[in-house]
Structures are given as C-alpha cells and as structure tokens.
C-alpha cells in the first residue's frame, strides 16, 4: 500500500495494511468548498493544491453534500455541459456514498472495488466531513494482474463463473508468493479477494429470494473474521438480524434460512468447502437476531465449559461482510464490555490457550507428532499459528481491543499493557507470526502432504528457515508466558 499510518504520538509509523483504521491514515487534508462557489474557482483551488478532487460541504454544519473531481469536470467541459461561472453544486456528484472514519482500510477497499469509486468520503460519528481517501491511498500497490482479477470478479454474474474466479485467486496468490510478496500483505489480499467473491455470491443468491425488510448482516468467523485466510480455508459464517421479540425472531429466521443455505451451497461450489462443524448461516443455530447472538455469547461467558470455550475460539473472531454493519458493531462493542475484566471467563480462556505448547524440545529441536500418516512433521496451524491467535484473543477481550486480526490485536494492546507488553516485543511477535504464515503458505503450494496442507517436515526446510521457525515458536512461548503471568499465577 502507498499510504502510511500515524502512531499515537503523531510520528509516521508502518505502511498501510487492510485491517488499519481509516482514521489512522496520514492523508492530506481535504479541499472543502461551499456549494455556491463557482466551478472555475473550485477548479483553480484543486489545481493550486495539486489535488484530484474537492468536497462540497455545508460549511455551517460540516456535512458533505457532494464531490467534484478533475476527471468529472474535464468530461463536462469537453461535452460543453459545464458553466464555469455557475455554482459548483450544479457539477458535483451528489448522493454521496460515504464511510465512517472508524472503518478499516479493508472495508473501504471492498466498497471502492464494488462501486468502481476513485474517491471515498469519510465522515465522523456526527456526520461531519473527516477526509477523502482515494484509490491511490488504499490500493496503489495493485498490479495489473490483481486489477484484472478484481474486474473479472466484479463483472461475473453467475456462480459457475465465480467458481472459476475463485480458482484464479489461488493461482494469483501462488504467483505472488513465488514473486516474494510478504505473508502479511498476501494473506490480506487473499482475504480481500475471497471477500469480493463471497459478496458477489451473496448478491447473486439474494436476487433469488424475497428477504424480510429488516436490517441484517452476513458475518464471518475464524480465520476469515481475522483477515488471516490462506490458500486452504472452509466456511465459518452466520447471520445477524434485527427483531423486536423472540416470536418475531423465530419468524424471520424461517425466512432467512433458505437464502442462507443457498449461499452456503454456492460458496461451496466456489471452492469454500462446507464447514465440517456446521458453523454456517444455513444452520438455524447461527442465524439469529441481535438479542439472540448476545444471549449466546452471554451464556458462553457466564458458564465457560469446554464447549463454550471451543465456541469462543471460533465465534469471538467475527466481523461483518455484507449488509447492515451497525448490527455487528453493536454486537462487538457489547461483547467487549462483557469480557473486559471478567476474571473467571478470561482465566478459563487462558487455560485453554495454554493447553497447546510450542513444539520445541529440550535440546532446542522440534517435537513432532505426525504419526504414521505424516511422519516427522508438525502442524503449523494447530501447533504454531494457533498459539499466537489464542493468546492474542484472550488479551484483546480483556483489554477491549476492537480489532479481530491477531497482529492488530497485539499492537492494540501496547497502550493498555505498557511495560508488560513492550512495543519491541509486540513487533518481534508480529514478525514471528508472519514468518510462520510464510512457511505455511509455501507448504500449501508445494508441501509433502497435499492432504495435510499445514503439516511440515522441519528437516526439509532450509537451515535458515529452520532457525526462523524455532525463533517464531520461542516468540509464541514468550506470549504464552505473558498469559500465564496475567491470568493463572
């Protein structure tokens, strides 16, 4: 990505990634003009600031009314449809599609992809203009290869063709991995492209059903909810909808379920296998009203039995994909209020997270467990990635970090945990996590056991990669020690 994010002290920090809040982007202040300003004066202002667009704003309220771009102005002038002396309100594009400044780069990117937008207006919680973000700010890193793939996905109008595009995403990711793309960016783009396909699937299937006229949202859980998808992934999803009573919720569920099941089947056809544990929106247990979802989470938190804790490892990593995102934001904020400082629940979660230890032996070699089917191997997902994911989840739920992405959860803890989790340690853990993802992706492309894509034979690694894997696992051990000290000592 081309933009940067700004740290809390105002200093330029890390390059933009898809799970960063739009509010943290180091963007140039927007050009704001009144609706009565002449087109000529607005274009002069845009040119003098070497910008691409200006936002037409009600200066009294700060609410954006429309946007004017040099591109649109040029087209109007060439077509002799522009009065340069007239008010810019006559030229602006009204009916703005805007996004909250608290949304993520990922959400903005998907919105701009799907709407074919070059500029997106960002607003504060009170509706006032915050800034404008452009394509170059969000995905200037896009190659011709990815751009053509995105366009192909967005122009596809049937499930069979989308299945072809889904296979193309995997080929694209394989090429980018071979070209040396970093695992963080690559996982984010796999998730973004998969999201586009899933949203197209939902769009197509939705047209076949008459859904209730109530707010609803398709949610995703697990690795997709964390924006950490790799080349091997199945479905984990659900629906949340608004209902005024239990009786209405039951009635609405019956109307949503046929649609949800059809989406699950279509996603399966597109290369996202049905969840073996039936954690899918087509299961009545996961097609719930907002109040019912809150009750589910409340039950798991109040009585942290083994099944509840297993559910927590999947369902507590959720984000909105399609529909009314405010329902999911409400659920996320409510959940963090319930989990923050909840000693009994957090202790139980920490115990589960610590059941799996890093597979390192006494003599600094690996402990292997592949058995006869996959001899001399370890599972990079279950015995590697999961160590970071589970520990970060517990800490984030305690310290009310809104992000679901593992590394962003760790980075979000720096302000609340201070010296107990120093910035240097966080970045070392982040690097370890992504190095493990790199090895995992590479193994999924050409590993020794196609039927067990996350299993790796350490002896087949380059000497440097063996050392990297050992150090990554040591970082996981350090994070687990933090968990032990905070919740079980």
C-alpha positions as CSV (number, residue, x, y, z in Angstrom):
1,X,0.0,0.0,0.0
2,X,1.1,3.5,-0.7
3,X,-0.1,5.4,2.3
4,X,1.2,5.3,5.9
5,X,-0.4,5.2,9.3
6,X,0.4,7.6,12.1
7,X,1.2,6.4,15.6
8,X,-0.4,7.8,18.7
9,X,2.5,10.3,19.1
10,X,2.0,11.6,15.6
11,X,5.1,10.0,14.1
12,X,4.9,8.2,10.8
13,X,4.7,4.5,11.5
14,X,4.1,1.4,9.5
15,X,2.9,1.0,5.9
16,X,-0.9,0.7,5.5
17,X,-2.5,-2.7,5.7
18,X,-6.1,-3.7,5.3
19,X,-7.0,-4.0,9.0
20,X,-5.9,-0.5,9.9
21,X,-8.5,2.1,10.8
22,X,-9.0,4.8,8.1
23,X,-8.7,7.4,10.9
24,X,-5.0,6.4,11.3
25,X,-4.1,7.1,7.6
26,X,-1.7,10.0,7.1
27,X,-3.9,11.7,4.5
28,X,-3.7,15.2,3.1
29,X,-6.4,17.5,4.5
30,X,-9.4,17.6,2.2
31,X,-10.4,20.6,0.0
32,X,-13.7,21.9,1.2
33,X,-15.8,24.3,-0.9
34,X,-19.2,25.9,-0.5
35,X,-22.0,24.8,-2.9
36,X,-22.3,28.4,-4.2
37,X,-18.6,28.7,-5.2
38,X,-18.1,28.9,-8.9
39,X,-16.8,25.9,-10.9
40,X,-13.9,28.0,-12.1
41,X,-12.8,28.9,-8.6
42,X,-13.1,25.3,-7.4
43,X,-11.0,24.0,-10.2
44,X,-8.4,26.7,-9.5
45,X,-8.4,25.6,-5.9
46,X,-8.0,21.9,-6.8
47,X,-5.2,22.8,-9.3
48,X,-3.3,25.0,-6.8
49,X,-3.3,22.3,-4.2
50,X,-2.2,19.7,-6.8
51,X,-5.2,17.6,-5.8
52,X,-7.7,15.4,-7.7
53,X,-11.0,16.4,-6.0
54,X,-12.9,18.8,-3.7
55,X,-15.7,18.0,-1.4
56,X,-18.8,20.3,-1.5
57,X,-19.7,20.9,2.1
58,X,-22.5,22.7,4.0
59,X,-20.0,25.0,5.8
60,X,-22.3,25.7,8.7
61,X,-22.8,22.0,9.6
62,X,-19.7,20.5,8.1
63,X,-21.9,17.8,6.4
64,X,-20.6,16.8,2.9
65,X,-23.1,17.4,0.1
66,X,-21.2,16.1,-2.9
67,X,-17.8,15.7,-4.6
68,X,-16.2,17.3,-7.7
69,X,-13.2,15.7,-9.4
70,X,-10.9,17.0,-12.1
71,X,-11.9,13.9,-14.2
72,X,-15.6,14.7,-14.0
73,X,-15.1,18.4,-14.7
74,X,-13.0,17.7,-17.8
75,X,-15.6,15.4,-19.2
76,X,-18.3,18.0,-18.6
77,X,-16.2,20.8,-20.2
78,X,-15.5,18.6,-23.3
79,X,-19.1,17.8,-23.6
80,X,-20.0,21.5,-23.3
81,X,-22.1,20.7,-20.2
82,X,-20.3,22.9,-17.8
83,X,-20.9,26.6,-16.9
84,X,-17.5,27.6,-15.4
85,X,-19.2,30.7,-13.9
86,X,-22.0,28.7,-12.4
87,X,-22.2,27.3,-8.8
88,X,-20.3,24.1,-8.3
89,X,-23.4,22.5,-6.9
90,X,-24.5,22.1,-10.5
91,X,-21.5,20.0,-11.3
92,X,-20.9,18.0,-8.2
93,X,-21.8,14.3,-7.8
94,X,-24.4,14.2,-5.0
95,X,-26.0,11.3,-3.2
96,X,-22.6,10.6,-1.7
97,X,-21.6,7.1,-0.7
98,X,-19.6,7.7,2.5
99,X,-17.9,5.6,5.2
100,X,-17.1,6.2,8.8
101,X,-13.5,7.2,9.5
102,X,-13.5,4.4,12.1
103,X,-14.0,1.7,9.4
104,X,-11.0,-0.2,8.2
105,X,-8.9,0.1,5.1
106,X,-10.3,-3.4,4.2
107,X,-13.9,-2.1,4.3
108,X,-13.1,0.9,2.3
109,X,-11.2,-1.1,-0.3
110,X,-14.1,-3.5,-0.8
111,X,-16.6,-0.7,-1.1
112,X,-14.5,1.2,-3.7
113,X,-13.9,-2.1,-5.6
114,X,-17.6,-2.9,-5.8
115,X,-18.8,0.6,-6.6
116,X,-16.0,1.4,-9.0
117,X,-15.2,4.5,-7.0
118,X,-12.0,6.6,-7.3
119,X,-12.6,8.7,-4.2
120,X,-14.5,7.9,-1.0
121,X,-15.7,10.5,1.5
122,X,-15.0,9.7,5.2
123,X,-17.2,11.1,7.9
124,X,-17.0,11.5,11.7
125,X,-19.6,10.0,14.0
126,X,-21.6,13.2,13.9
127,X,-21.8,13.2,10.0
128,X,-19.3,15.9,9.5
129,X,-16.6,15.5,6.8
130,X,-13.4,13.9,8.1
131,X,-11.4,13.4,4.9
132,X,-11.4,11.9,1.4
133,X,-9.5,8.7,0.6
134,X,-8.5,7.8,-3.0
135,X,-7.7,4.6,-4.8
136,X,-4.0,5.5,-4.7
137,X,-4.2,5.8,-0.9
138,X,-5.7,2.4,-0.5
139,X,-4.5,0.2,-3.2
140,X,-1.9,1.9,-5.3
141,X,0.2,-1.3,-4.8
142,X,-2.3,-3.1,-7.1
143,X,-0.6,-4.8,-10.0
144,X,-2.2,-5.2,-13.4
145,X,-2.6,-8.9,-12.6
146,X,-4.7,-8.2,-9.5
147,X,-6.6,-5.3,-11.1
148,X,-7.8,-7.6,-14.0
149,X,-8.7,-10.3,-11.4
150,X,-10.8,-7.8,-9.4
151,X,-12.6,-6.6,-12.5
152,X,-13.3,-10.2,-13.6
153,X,-14.8,-11.0,-10.2
154,X,-17.0,-7.9,-10.1
155,X,-18.3,-8.5,-13.7
156,X,-19.2,-12.1,-13.1
157,X,-22.9,-12.7,-12.9
158,X,-23.3,-16.4,-12.2
159,X,-22.0,-18.9,-9.7
160,X,-20.2,-21.2,-12.2
161,X,-18.1,-18.3,-13.4
162,X,-17.4,-17.2,-9.9
163,X,-16.0,-20.7,-9.2
164,X,-13.5,-20.1,-12.0
165,X,-12.5,-16.7,-10.5
166,X,-12.1,-18.4,-7.1
167,X,-9.5,-20.8,-8.6
168,X,-7.9,-17.8,-10.3
169,X,-7.4,-16.1,-6.8
170,X,-5.5,-19.2,-5.7
171,X,-3.3,-19.1,-8.8
172,X,-2.8,-15.3,-8.3
173,X,-1.7,-15.9,-4.6
174,X,0.7,-18.7,-5.7
175,X,2.3,-16.4,-8.2
176,X,2.6,-13.5,-5.7
177,X,4.1,-15.9,-3.2
178,X,6.7,-17.0,-5.7
179,X,7.4,-13.4,-6.6
180,X,8.3,-12.7,-2.9
181,X,5.2,-10.9,-1.6
182,X,5.3,-10.7,2.2
183,X,2.9,-13.0,4.1
184,X,1.1,-10.1,5.8
185,X,0.1,-8.4,2.6
186,X,-0.6,-11.7,0.8
187,X,-2.9,-13.0,3.5
188,X,-4.8,-9.7,3.5
189,X,-5.2,-9.8,-0.3
190,X,-6.3,-13.4,-0.3
191,X,-9.0,-12.4,2.3
192,X,-9.9,-9.3,0.3
193,X,-10.4,-11.2,-3.0
194,X,-12.2,-14.0,-1.2
195,X,-14.5,-11.4,0.4
196,X,-15.2,-10.0,-3.1
197,X,-16.2,-13.4,-4.3
198,X,-18.4,-14.1,-1.2
199,X,-20.1,-10.7,-1.6
200,X,-20.8,-11.4,-5.3
201,X,-22.2,-14.8,-4.3
202,X,-24.5,-13.2,-1.7
203,X,-25.6,-10.6,-4.2
204,X,-26.5,-13.2,-6.8
205,X,-28.3,-15.5,-4.4
206,X,-30.1,-12.6,-2.7
207,X,-31.8,-11.8,-6.0
208,X,-33.5,-15.2,-6.0
209,X,-35.2,-14.6,-2.6
210,X,-37.6,-12.2,-1.2
211,X,-35.9,-11.4,2.1
212,X,-37.6,-9.6,5.1
213,X,-37.4,-5.9,5.1
214,X,-35.3,-5.7,8.3
215,X,-31.7,-4.8,8.9
216,X,-29.5,-7.9,8.6
217,X,-25.8,-8.7,8.1
218,X,-23.8,-11.7,7.0
219,X,-20.9,-12.3,9.4
220,X,-17.7,-14.3,9.1
221,X,-15.8,-16.0,11.8
222,X,-12.4,-17.7,12.4
223,X,-9.5,-17.0,10.0
224,X,-11.8,-15.1,7.7
225,X,-13.0,-13.0,10.6
226,X,-9.4,-12.3,11.4
227,X,-8.4,-11.5,7.8
228,X,-5.9,-14.3,8.0
229,X,-7.1,-16.7,5.3
230,X,-4.5,-18.8,3.5
231,X,-4.9,-21.0,0.4
232,X,-6.7,-23.7,2.3
233,X,-9.9,-22.4,4.0
234,X,-13.5,-23.5,4.6
235,X,-16.7,-21.6,5.6
236,X,-17.4,-20.1,9.0
237,X,-20.3,-17.7,8.8
238,X,-23.6,-16.6,10.3
239,X,-26.4,-14.1,10.0
240,X,-27.5,-11.4,12.5
241,X,-30.8,-9.6,12.0
242,X,-32.9,-7.1,13.9
243,X,-36.0,-8.4,15.7
244,X,-38.3,-6.8,18.3
245,X,-39.2,-10.1,20.1
246,X,-38.4,-13.8,20.3
247,X,-41.5,-14.6,18.3
248,X,-40.6,-12.2,15.5
249,X,-37.0,-13.6,15.6
250,X,-38.3,-17.1,15.1
251,X,-40.5,-16.0,12.2
252,X,-37.7,-14.0,10.5
253,X,-35.3,-16.9,10.9
254,X,-37.5,-19.2,8.9
255,X,-37.5,-16.6,6.1
256,X,-33.7,-16.1,6.1
257,X,-32.7,-19.8,6.3
258,X,-33.5,-20.9,2.7
259,X,-31.4,-17.9,1.5
260,X,-28.5,-18.7,3.9
261,X,-28.4,-22.4,2.9
262,X,-28.3,-21.4,-0.8
263,X,-25.4,-19.1,-0.1
264,X,-23.6,-21.8,1.7
265,X,-24.1,-24.2,-1.2
266,X,-22.9,-21.5,-3.7
267,X,-19.8,-20.8,-1.7
268,X,-19.0,-24.5,-1.6
269,X,-19.3,-24.5,-5.4
270,X,-16.8,-21.6,-5.5
271,X,-14.2,-23.5,-3.6
272,X,-15.0,-22.7,0.0
273,X,-15.9,-26.1,1.5
274,X,-18.9,-26.5,3.8
275,X,-17.8,-26.3,7.5
276,X,-17.5,-29.8,8.9
277,X,-18.7,-28.4,12.3
278,X,-21.8,-26.8,10.5
279,X,-20.8,-23.3,11.6
280,X,-22.7,-21.7,8.8
281,X,-25.5,-19.3,8.4
282,X,-27.7,-22.0,7.0
283,X,-27.7,-23.7,10.4
284,X,-30.6,-22.3,12.5
285,X,-28.3,-22.1,15.5
286,X,-26.2,-19.4,13.7
287,X,-29.0,-17.4,12.0
288,X,-30.0,-15.3,14.9
289,X,-31.4,-11.9,16.0
290,X,-29.0,-9.4,17.6
291,X,-30.5,-10.2,21.0
292,X,-30.2,-13.9,20.4
293,X,-26.5,-13.6,19.5
294,X,-25.9,-11.6,22.7
295,X,-27.6,-14.3,24.7
296,X,-25.4,-16.9,23.0
297,X,-22.2,-15.0,23.9
298,X,-23.6,-14.3,27.4
299,X,-24.2,-18.0,28.0
300,X,-20.7,-18.9,26.9
301,X,-19.1,-16.2,29.1
302,X,-21.2,-17.0,32.1
303,X,-20.6,-20.7,32.1
304,X,-17.2,-21.3,30.4
305,X,-17.5,-25.0,29.9
306,X,-15.3,-26.9,27.3
307,X,-17.9,-26.5,24.5
308,X,-18.4,-22.8,25.3
309,X,-14.6,-22.2,25.3
310,X,-14.4,-24.1,21.9
311,X,-17.1,-21.8,20.5
312,X,-15.2,-18.8,21.9
313,X,-12.1,-19.7,19.8
314,X,-14.2,-19.5,16.6
315,X,-17.1,-17.1,17.2
316,X,-15.2,-14.4,19.1
317,X,-13.3,-13.6,16.0
318,X,-16.1,-12.1,13.9
319,X,-16.6,-9.2,11.6
320,X,-19.3,-8.0,9.1
321,X,-19.1,-9.0,5.5
322,X,-22.3,-8.0,3.8
323,X,-25.3,-6.0,4.9
324,X,-26.0,-3.7,7.9
325,X,-22.7,-3.4,9.6
326,X,-24.1,-1.4,12.5
327,X,-25.6,-4.6,13.9
328,X,-22.2,-6.3,14.1
329,X,-20.6,-3.1,15.5
330,X,-23.3,-3.1,18.3
331,X,-22.5,-6.8,19.0
332,X,-18.7,-6.2,19.0
333,X,-18.9,-3.3,21.5
334,X,-21.4,-5.2,23.7
335,X,-19.1,-8.2,23.8
336,X,-16.0,-6.3,24.8
337,X,-18.0,-4.7,27.7
338,X,-18.9,-8.2,28.9
339,X,-15.4,-9.7,28.6
340,X,-13.2,-6.9,29.7
341,X,-12.1,-7.6,33.3
342,X,-14.2,-10.8,33.5
343,X,-11.7,-12.7,35.6
344,X,-13.4,-16.2,35.6
345,X,-14.0,-16.3,31.9
346,X,-10.6,-14.9,31.0
347,X,-8.9,-17.4,33.3
348,X,-10.7,-20.3,31.6
349,X,-9.9,-18.9,28.2
350,X,-6.2,-18.6,29.1
351,X,-6.2,-22.2,30.4
352,X,-7.4,-23.4,27.0
353,X,-4.9,-21.2,25.2
354,X,-2.1,-22.7,27.2
355,X,-3.1,-26.3,26.7
356,X,-1.1,-26.3,23.4
357,X,2.6,-25.7,24.0
358,X,5.2,-24.7,21.3
359,X,6.6,-27.9,19.8
360,X,10.1,-27.3,20.9
361,X,12.2,-30.0,22.6
362,X,14.6,-29.8,25.5
363,X,17.6,-29.6,23.1
364,X,16.1,-26.8,21.1
365,X,14.8,-29.1,18.4
366,X,11.3,-29.8,17.4
367,X,8.7,-32.1,18.9
368,X,7.0,-33.9,16.1
369,X,3.6,-35.7,16.1
370,X,2.6,-36.7,12.6
371,X,2.3,-40.4,13.3
372,X,2.5,-43.0,10.5
373,X,0.4,-41.0,8.1
374,X,2.6,-37.9,8.2
375,X,5.9,-39.0,9.8
376,X,8.3,-36.5,11.2
377,X,6.0,-33.5,10.9
378,X,4.4,-30.7,12.9
379,X,1.2,-28.8,12.2
380,X,2.0,-25.2,11.6
381,X,-1.6,-24.2,12.1
382,X,-2.5,-26.2,15.3
383,X,0.9,-26.0,16.9
384,X,2.1,-22.7,15.6
385,X,-0.3,-20.0,14.3
386,X,-2.9,-21.0,16.9
387,X,-0.6,-20.3,19.8
388,X,-0.5,-16.6,18.8
389,X,-4.2,-16.4,17.8
390,X,-5.5,-17.9,21.1
391,X,-3.2,-15.8,23.3
392,X,-3.9,-12.5,21.5
393,X,-7.7,-13.2,21.6
394,X,-7.7,-13.5,25.4
395,X,-5.7,-10.3,25.9
396,X,-7.8,-8.4,23.4
397,X,-11.1,-9.5,25.0
398,X,-9.7,-8.4,28.4
399,X,-8.3,-5.0,27.3
400,X,-11.2,-4.3,24.9
401,X,-9.3,-4.2,21.7
402,X,-11.9,-4.0,18.9
403,X,-9.7,-5.5,16.1
404,X,-10.0,-9.2,15.4
405,X,-6.8,-9.5,13.4
406,X,-4.1,-11.2,15.6
407,X,-1.3,-8.8,14.9
408,X,-3.5,-5.8,15.2
409,X,-4.8,-7.1,18.5
410,X,-1.2,-7.3,19.8
411,X,-0.4,-3.9,18.5
412,X,-3.6,-2.5,20.1
413,X,-2.5,-3.8,23.4
414,X,0.6,-1.6,23.6
415,X,-1.3,1.4,25.0
416,X,-3.1,-0.6,27.7
417,X,-0.5,-3.1,28.8
418,X,2.6,-0.8,28.7
419,X,5.7,-2.4,30.1
420,X,4.0,-5.8,30.4
421,X,4.0,-6.0,26.6
422,X,6.6,-3.6,25.2
423,X,6.4,-2.4,21.6
424,X,9.6,-4.2,20.7
425,X,8.2,-7.5,21.9
426,X,5.0,-6.9,20.0
427,X,6.8,-6.3,16.7
428,X,9.0,-9.4,17.3
429,X,5.9,-11.4,17.9
430,X,4.3,-9.9,14.8
431,X,7.3,-10.8,12.7
432,X,7.3,-14.3,14.1
433,X,3.6,-14.8,13.3
434,X,4.1,-13.7,9.7
435,X,7.2,-15.8,9.2
436,X,5.2,-18.8,10.3
437,X,2.4,-17.8,7.8
438,X,5.0,-17.5,5.1
439,X,6.2,-21.1,5.7
440,X,2.5,-22.2,5.9
441,X,1.6,-20.6,2.6
442,X,4.7,-22.1,0.9
443,X,3.9,-25.5,2.3
444,X,0.3,-25.3,1.0
445,X,1.6,-24.6,-2.5
446,X,4.1,-27.4,-2.7
447,X,4.2,-29.4,0.6
448,X,5.0,-33.0,1.1
449,X,1.4,-34.0,2.2
450,X,-1.3,-32.4,0.0
451,X,-4.0,-34.0,2.2
452,X,-2.5,-32.2,5.2
453,X,-1.5,-28.8,3.9
454,X,-0.5,-27.3,7.2
455,X,1.9,-30.2,8.1
456,X,5.6,-29.5,7.6
457,X,8.7,-31.6,7.9
458,X,11.3,-29.4,9.6
459,X,14.2,-31.5,8.2
460,X,13.2,-30.4,4.7
461,X,13.5,-26.8,5.5
462,X,16.5,-24.7,4.6
463,X,18.8,-24.2,7.5
464,X,17.8,-20.5,7.8
465,X,14.1,-21.4,7.7
466,X,14.6,-23.9,10.5
467,X,16.1,-21.2,12.6
468,X,13.3,-18.8,11.8
469,X,10.7,-21.4,12.7
470,X,12.4,-22.1,16.0
471,X,12.6,-18.4,16.8
472,X,9.0,-17.9,15.9
473,X,8.0,-20.7,18.3
474,X,10.1,-19.1,21.0
475,X,8.2,-15.8,20.5
476,X,4.9,-17.8,20.9
477,X,6.3,-19.2,24.1
478,X,7.0,-15.6,25.3
479,X,3.5,-14.6,24.6
480,X,2.1,-17.6,26.4
481,X,4.3,-16.8,29.4
482,X,2.6,-13.4,29.5
483,X,-0.8,-15.1,29.5
484,X,0.4,-17.4,32.4
485,X,1.5,-14.5,34.5
486,X,-1.6,-12.4,33.9
487,X,-4.3,-15.0,34.4
488,X,-3.0,-18.2,36.0
489,X,-0.4,-17.1,38.6
